[in-house]
Amino acid sequence: MGTLVLEELNAGNIVAANTLTLKPGQEQFVAPVSHSIAEAYVNPTTAWPRVVLEDGEVVGFIMGNFDPDADQEEFRSCIWRINVKAEAQGHGVGTFAVRALADEARSRGFERLTVLWESGEDGPEEFFLRVGFTPLRETPYGEKLGVLAL
Ligand SMILES: CC(C)(COP(=O)(O)OP(=O)(O)OC[C@H]1O[C@@H](n2cnc3c(N)ncnc32)[C@H](O)[C@@H]1OP(=O)(O)O)[C@@H](O)C(=O)NCCC(=O)NCCS
């Protein structure tokens, strides 16, 4: 594992973030980064988009959402999206990104971080369990809601 650094999404890294390529079969579990970038643009007060650099190269993207007034609990302090480039998976990049987002949530006064995921062979379930999320319930759409106490 190289040196990991978190950076705000900016003009210098946005193209690299938008071209992160996942492993075959993983795309069905996460929307493209371009969707997150568009969502961050239209929700500038709540979205928290960040990239992860490994030895200076963009290898990951995470977007949090912080909205204490959201009606649904799962959108108040949550991981909206996380992607790690195929070649960099298994290096601790995802864990680093989740911890950074958890630190940010804690500093904003939140006591929980949530995430929604779909179960499936190439899906992220095992990753979220390893980083400490506990499945709480299933949504009406069949996604699992996981919670991490901060
Ligand atoms: C899920 C994802 C972000 C994990 O990122 P990563 O950088 O590979 O994760 P890490 O290297 O930090 O792994 C942390 C732990 O989870 C485990 N892990 C990660 N992905 C795993 C998988 N698919 N199956 C089993 N274990 C997995 C690692 O082995 C590691 O375990 P360890 O602590 O015992 O060593 C990455 O696989 C990805 O981008 N997936 C495609 C997009 C996606 O599904 N995003 C989530 C949408 S909700």
The ligand as an SDF file (V2000), in Angstrom:
LIG
                    3D

 48 50  0  0  0  0  0  0  0  0999 V2000
  -16.2120   -1.8360   -2.0790 C   0  0  0  0  0  0  0  0  0  0  0  0
  -14.8870   -1.1140   -2.4040 C   0  0  0  0  0  0  0  0  0  0  0  0
  -15.1000    0.3980   -2.2690 C   0  0  0  0  0  0  0  0  0  0  0  0
  -13.8090   -1.6010   -1.3910 C   0  0  0  0  0  0  0  0  0  0  0  0
  -12.6280   -0.8390   -1.5780 O   0  0  0  0  0  0  0  0  0  0  0  0
  -11.1570   -1.4140   -1.2660 P   0  0  0  0  0  0  0  0  0  0  0  0
  -10.2060   -0.2720   -1.3380 O   0  0  0  0  0  0  0  0  0  0  0  0
  -10.8890   -2.5840   -2.1270 O   0  0  0  0  0  0  0  0  0  0  0  0
  -11.3330   -1.9060    0.2450 O   0  0  0  0  0  0  0  0  0  0  0  0
  -10.1660   -2.1690    1.3470 P   0  0  0  0  0  0  0  0  0  0  0  0
   -8.8990   -2.5200    0.6390 O   0  0  0  0  0  0  0  0  0  0  0  0
  -10.1270   -0.9980    2.2740 O   0  0  0  0  0  0  0  0  0  0  0  0
  -10.7550   -3.4640    2.0950 O   0  0  0  0  0  0  0  0  0  0  0  0
  -11.1310   -3.4940    3.4550 C   0  0  0  0  0  0  0  0  0  0  0  0
  -11.4690   -4.9240    3.8380 C   0  0  0  0  0  0  0  0  0  0  0  0
  -12.6440   -5.3440    3.1060 O   0  0  0  0  0  0  0  0  0  0  0  0
  -12.3480   -6.5250    2.3760 C   0  0  0  0  0  0  0  0  0  0  0  0
  -13.0250   -6.4550    1.0900 N   0  0  0  0  0  0  0  0  0  0  0  0
  -13.0770   -5.4030    0.2360 C   0  0  0  0  0  0  0  0  0  0  0  0
  -13.8220   -5.7140   -0.8470 N   0  0  0  0  0  0  0  0  0  0  0  0
  -14.2310   -6.9840   -0.6530 C   0  0  0  0  0  0  0  0  0  0  0  0
  -15.0400   -7.8740   -1.4150 C   0  0  0  0  0  0  0  0  0  0  0  0
  -15.5860   -7.5120   -2.5840 N   0  0  0  0  0  0  0  0  0  0  0  0
  -15.2620   -9.1140   -0.9220 N   0  0  0  0  0  0  0  0  0  0  0  0
  -14.7100   -9.5110    0.2520 C   0  0  0  0  0  0  0  0  0  0  0  0
  -13.9460   -8.6980    1.0330 N   0  0  0  0  0  0  0  0  0  0  0  0
  -13.7360   -7.4600    0.5740 C   0  0  0  0  0  0  0  0  0  0  0  0
  -10.8510   -6.4970    2.1720 C   0  0  0  0  0  0  0  0  0  0  0  0
  -10.3480   -7.7970    1.9630 O   0  0  0  0  0  0  0  0  0  0  0  0
  -10.3780   -5.9200    3.4830 C   0  0  0  0  0  0  0  0  0  0  0  0
  -10.3690   -6.9130    4.4870 O   0  0  0  0  0  0  0  0  0  0  0  0
   -9.2470   -6.9320    5.6460 P   0  0  0  0  0  0  0  0  0  0  0  0
   -9.5200   -5.7100    6.4890 O   0  0  0  0  0  0  0  0  0  0  0  0
   -9.4900   -8.2130    6.3570 O   0  0  0  0  0  0  0  0  0  0  0  0
   -7.9370   -6.8610    4.9350 O   0  0  0  0  0  0  0  0  0  0  0  0
  -14.3910   -1.4580   -3.8260 C   0  0  0  0  0  0  0  0  0  0  0  0
  -14.3450   -2.8550   -3.9700 O   0  0  0  0  0  0  0  0  0  0  0  0
  -15.2720   -0.9050   -4.9560 C   0  0  0  0  0  0  0  0  0  0  0  0
  -15.0350    0.1950   -5.4450 O   0  0  0  0  0  0  0  0  0  0  0  0
  -16.3020   -1.6840   -5.3780 N   0  0  0  0  0  0  0  0  0  0  0  0
  -17.1240   -1.3000   -6.5040 C   0  0  0  0  0  0  0  0  0  0  0  0
  -18.0500   -0.1430   -6.1940 C   0  0  0  0  0  0  0  0  0  0  0  0
  -19.0640   -0.4400   -5.0930 C   0  0  0  0  0  0  0  0  0  0  0  0
  -19.6510   -1.4950   -5.0110 O   0  0  0  0  0  0  0  0  0  0  0  0
  -19.2720    0.5810   -4.2490 N   0  0  0  0  0  0  0  0  0  0  0  0
  -20.2260    0.5370   -3.1680 C   0  0  0  0  0  0  0  0  0  0  0  0
  -21.5700    0.9940   -3.6260 C   0  0  0  0  0  0  0  0  0  0  0  0
  -22.7000    1.1020   -2.2540 S   0  0  0  0  0  0  0  0  0  0  0  0
  1  2  1  0
  2  3  1  0
  2  4  1  0
  2 36  1  0
  4  5  1  0
  5  6  1  0
  6  7  2  0
  6  8  1  0
  6  9  1  0
  9 10  1  0
 10 11  2  0
 10 12  1  0
 10 13  1  0
 13 14  1  0
 14 15  1  0
 15 16  1  0
 15 30  1  0
 16 17  1  0
 17 18  1  0
 17 28  1  0
 18 19  1  0
 18 27  1  0
 19 20  2  0
 20 21  1  0
 21 22  1  0
 21 27  2  0
 22 23  1  0
 22 24  2  0
 24 25  1  0
 25 26  2  0
 26 27  1  0
 28 29  1  0
 28 30  1  0
 30 31  1  0
 31 32  1  0
 32 33  2  0
 32 34  1  0
 32 35  1  0
 36 37  1  0
 36 38  1  0
 38 39  2  0
 38 40  1  0
 40 41  1  0
 41 42  1  0
 42 43  1  0
 43 44  2  0
 43 45  1  0
 45 46  1  0
 46 47  1  0
 47 48  1  0
M  END
$$$$
